Amino acid sequence: MAIKANSSNEAVVGAGQKLYTGISEFKVIMVNPDLETLNANGVMFQKEPSYTVNFGEGDLTKIVLWLENADTKVSCEFLVSPGPWKSKTGKIKCLNRLGQDQWLTEDGGEFDTSRLPEWIQEPETFYPIPRGLDKLTDFVRAWANVAEGDEIMLETISALEQGKVKEIKELITALGDNTVRVLVYVRDGKYMASYTEHFGRVNPKRDDLFIKAMSKEYGAIKGDYSIEWKEYTPGVVTPDPVTSDSSDADWQMPDAPLVGADDFEEDPFK
């Protein structure tokens, strides 16, 4: 008899996909891939992924970047709503050419930039964005290692709102040698997800900025996490409800994004 035995207390492959948590450097390998592309990259989904989601107030577009390090692959999801992003007081969320953000009032097609903080540069370059594009821009800034004061501006905003990700695919090719530091956490003891409130440069490594982001309003992680990169050791895992689509495949993932409607909050600065 030939058996490679393990301790009963050890989590092993075959009991489910290995899960990891913590901050690590990742390459970006694909964006909004179809089922064939996912499977070819070792992500064994069972059906075509959907890149729209509706929480009851209209469709949102999902822009899903797949990240890879030596241990695993994990998705990093951004929800983008039809723009422009307006507050309850009518102000519009804007970015400028340098990626600085402000809530601005619009009058006759022009943005009022007369009362901006002194540190804001190039106010004439402010442009409206859809909700969610600010986080995607922050990701690209860290991934492309854009220096403070240099240009960081996604150019195909209308296309991105519709889930057309040609610009991101071009970045994957152009930044093929770059990596970005991402904090991965585990949700419900079963699914890895990427924290999207902060993304880090490889040099210098600033773990403190991830911790600072988590302390802000709306910044808390709804799951288990560590700062040090390591394999996740679960306790008792609650099973999903059994449905006709249930599967025991290692890469079976929920159709909905790994954030819920409660995570897609209004910005506090109204």
N, C-alpha and C positions, 0 to 999 in steps of 0.2 A: 504494500500500500504506500503510495506517495502523496503526502499531504503537506502543504506549507501552512502550518497553523499559526494563529495569532492569539494573543490574550483576548478573552471575552470583553475586556474593558477598553480595547483599542478600536477606534473607528477606522474602518477599512473601505477601500474602493469596492463597489458592488453593493454597499449599504446605502449608496447615494453619492452624488458628486462631493468631492472634498471642498470644504468651505474655508475661506481665509478672511482675515480681518486685519486692519492696520493701514499704515501709509506705505506706499510702494511706488516705484517708478514704472510707468507703463508706456508702451508704444500704442498708437492708434492704428488699428488694422482694417477697420471697415465702418461704414455708416449706413444706416437703414438698409441692411442687406436682405435679400430675398432668402427663401428657405434653402435653395440650392447652395448659395454662397455661405450661409451659416453652417450647413452640414459639411461643406468642403473645408471649413476652418475648425471643425471639431466641435461645433455647437449644435447638438443634436435635438433641435426643435422637431416637433411632430407635424406642424402645419405652418402655412405661410403666416408670418408676423403681420400685424396690422400697425400702421403708423399714424392712426388717429384714435382719439379717445373722447368720450363725451360723459361729463359728470352731471348732465342735466341742463347745461347752459350753452349748448352749442359745441361743435367739434373743436378739439385742440389737436395740433400737429405734434407728433413725437419725433424728435431728432435723436436717434440712438447711436451713439458712438460705441464701438466695441474695442476694449482695451486688453492688452496682453502683457504679462510678465513671464518669468521663468516658471511660475507655479500654476497660473490659471488664466482664464479669460473672464471678463466681467463687463457688463454694459454700463454705460453712463448716459442717463436719459435727461433730455431737456424738453419741457412742454412749452410750446409756442402758441399763443393765441392770436387771432386776427388783430392786427394793429390798426391804429396806434393805441398804445397802452395809456388809458386815462384814469386819473384818480376820481374820487367822488366829488371833488371840488372843481373838476374840469381841467386840471393841469395834465400835461402830457410828459411822459417819461422820454428823455432824450439822451443820446450819447453824442460826444464830439469826436473829432478825428483821432484824438488821443485816448479814447475810451473812458473819458470822464463822464459821469452821469449826473443829471439834474432833472428836477421836475420844473417845467416851464409853462407859462401861459402863452397862448397863441392869439395874435390880434392881426386880422387881415392877412393871414398867411405868413406872418413873421413871428418869430419867437422873441419874447421880452427877455433880454439878457442884461438888463440895466442893474439888477440887484444880485449879481452872482458873487460868490465868495472870491477873495483876492487870488486864491490859488488856482482858480479855473483859468485855463489857457485856451486860446483860439475859440472864443465864444461864437464866432461867425460860422463855425463848422458844425454846430449842433443839428441833429436830425432826429425825427421821431422813430421809436422802435416799438415792435410788438412785445407783449409781455413774454419773458423768457429769453429774449435775445441778449439781455445783459449778462446772464449766466454763461451762455454759449460764448460770448465775447471774452469773458473772464477766462474760460477754459482755453480758448485759442491764444490769449495773451501769455499764459503760463507755458502752454505747449510749444509755442513759437519762440519763447524766451524773449519777448518784446521788452526792450529797455524802457525805463521810465522816461516819458516825454517823446517816445517814438510813436509812429502811426499804428493804430490797431482798429481796423474798421472792416466789418463784413459788408460786401458790396451788393449782394443779391438778396436783400431783405424780403422783397415780395415773393421771390421764389422759395426762400426758406420757410416763410409762412405757409406755403402750400406743400411743404415736404419735398421740394425739389432741392437736392443736396449736392449738385454738381460742384459748387464752390468748396464744400467740405471734402469731397473726393479729391479735388485738385490739391488741397492742403495735405491730405494723407500722402500723396505722392511727393509733394515738395518738401514735407517735413518728415520724410521716411526715417531719418536718423535721429530724430528728436524724441525725447521722452518727457512725460509730465507726471508729477507726483499727485496721487489721488488717495483719499481716505476711503477704504472699503469697509462696509459694515454688513452685518447679517440680520436679516429681517425674519421674524417668526421662526428662527432657528433653522431655516431651510433655504433662504435665497440671499445671495450676495447682491449688494447695491452700492452705487458710488455716491458719496456725499458731494453735493453740488453747490454748497455755500462758499467753498474756497478750494482753489487748486494751487499747487505749489510748483515752483521752479526746482530744477535739479540742483542748481548752485546759485545762491546758498540754500541749504536745506533749513526751512523755517517751520518746524513742527508747531511752534508756539502760535503761528498764525491760524492753523487749523483749530487749535484750542480756543483762540480768541473768537473765531467765527461761531463756534458752538455756544459761546456764552451770550451771543446777541439774540434779540427777539427773533423768533422764527428760525433760529439757527440750530436748535437741539436735534440730535439724531434719534429717530424712533426705531431703535434696534440695538443690537449688541455690537460693541466695537472695542478696539484697542488702538493705541498709537503705534506700538511696535508691530511690525508685520509678522504674522504667525498663523499657523493653522488653527481654525476655530474648533473648539471642543464643545459640542452642544450638550445640554442636559436632556430632559424629556421633550420630544418634539411632538406638537399637536398635529394630527393628520388633517389634510385638506378634506372637505366634503367630497364624497364619491360622486362623480358625474360620468356621463357617457363618454367624455373626452379624457377621463383620468388615465394616467400612464405612470409606470414605474421607471421611466427613462431617467437617466442621471440629469439630463439637461431640460426636463420638462419645466416650463416657467409659466407664470400667470399671464393672461392676455393683457390685463390692465398694467399700467406702469407701476413701478415699485414706489410710487408716491400716491397718496390718495387725494381726494378732493380737499381734505383738511390741510394738506401740505402746500396746496397751490393758493397761498394766502394773498389777500390784498396787501400792498405795500403799506407800512405803517405811516409813511410820510404823506398825509393827505392835505 
